[in-house]
Amino acid sequence: MTDELARRIADLMPLAKADLTELVSIPSVADPRQYPPEKCREAAQWVADAFTAVGLRDVHLAETPDGSHAVLGHRPPPPGAPTVLLYAHYDVQPPLDDQAWTTPPFQLTERDGRWYGRGAADCKGNIVMHLTALRALGDDLPVGLKLVVEGSEEQGTGGLEAYVSSHADELHADALLICDTGNAAVGVPTATTSLRGVVNVVVTVTTLKGDVHSGMFGGPAPDALAALIRALDSLRGPDGSTRIDGLDGDGSWDGVGYDEQQFRTDAGVLDGAELPGGGSVADRLWARPAVTVLGIDCAPVVGSAAAVPATARARVSLRIPPGTDPGAARDALVAHLRAAVPWGAKVEIAPEQSGAPFRAATDGRAYAALDKAAQEVYGKPLAYLGQGGSIPLCNVLASTYPGTEIILMGVEEPACLIHAPNESVDPREIEHMAHVEALFLRHYAAARR
């Protein structure tokens, strides 16, 4: 039976590639400042049509409180069978630097055995994984299904999180497959059991009524950019560890580790560059806070004038491990930055995105069914890893549906370079993880009888 299912999925891979080609061609960046909103609507309708074609009922677009559209649908369970919710998102990150892409970001391109394009892995590859699994099963679907594919995950505006609270019955299921993560490496079946939370703020420093000539006033005139740099630098200790007053920075990870050399390869760390911080790579990724300066507004090098800047601002992101309250982390970050800005400069700090960390319970029937499926497809047991990224929806789902098993999985792996130029997916992961998903649905149905 497994061999027959594997053959079906292999035969479906040309259609999977065609699906992904169409989806990637739609620049569904959920930021109207960068791309027309109708592109997200186009992607949402594509998803709705595709899942209608594989047998889901009442597939429709529902507007969420942030103005984006989630694709919802369902298929009733056979008598006595459980229901599984399938999740993904159709919105994508912007290309960032078009010049850094080897091939056009919104054109799926095959190179060296991988498929390149923005969203090829995160998260349109996971949409295609769902479609391939359901096509392979056809009418032999042993569980009920609910579908939610959201449209503003990458912007962190919380549309679906807010929608869940007022539509709890619509999304309730016995197990939730949150397919927005992936494997530790190609060929290593993995469930993500730990996610960091996130707190973002924008800090603005002002020192002068306006820019002044650096020759006439430079020296005693307080430089807003220099003051901002001082404050940002204070967020890290001498070894590069994140050090924020009032926030524990010494946690330890007790799960599967992350080999340092493999991390250097996966992250593209240049030869000779040191990894900042102490402890293991896994400690720093999954058990400790990590601060990143996402962007700075100041004069660009080309076209800059000989002037002392009067104002400068930065967008600061703080990832927080399980056990850390995001409100307390935000307060600590804000207080630290205010105290660290020198020279009595005026400081304004505006909070942005905030999301709690997440840890999954892995001792239920759904995880046992997934492990069985992974062993049948990959020939090795399911690995459990943490992930440094944040999916605030997981905490909303966990609090809304206590006792429901939440599984994070998917086609993404480190070589995908999600959120970076030249994002790609290994088509073998789409094929194999679609196989895992299809087998999971069978095994989970049997386990619940």
Secondary structure, 3 states (H helix, E strand, C coil): CHHHHHHHHHHHHHHHHHHHHHHHCCCCCCCCCCCCHHHHHHHHHHHHHHHHHCCCEEEEEEECCCCCEEEEEEECCCCCCCEEEEEEECCCCCCCCHHHCCCCCCCCEEECCEEECCCCCCCHHHHHHHHHHHHHHCCCCCCEEEEEEECCCCCCCCHHHHHHHHCHHHHCCCEEEECCCECCECCECEEEEEECEEEEEEEEEECCCCCEEHHHHECCECCHHHHHHHHHHCCECCCCCECCCCCCCCCCCCCCCCCHHHHHHHHCCCCCCCCCCCCCHHHHHHHCCEEEEEEEECCCCCCCCCEECCEEEEEEEEEECCCCCHHHHHHHHHHHHHHHCCCCCEEEEEEEEEECCEECCCCCHHHHHHHHHHHHHHCCCCEEEEECCCCCHHHHHHHHCCCCEEEECCCECHHHCCCCCCCEECHHHHHHHHHHHHHHHHHHHHHHC
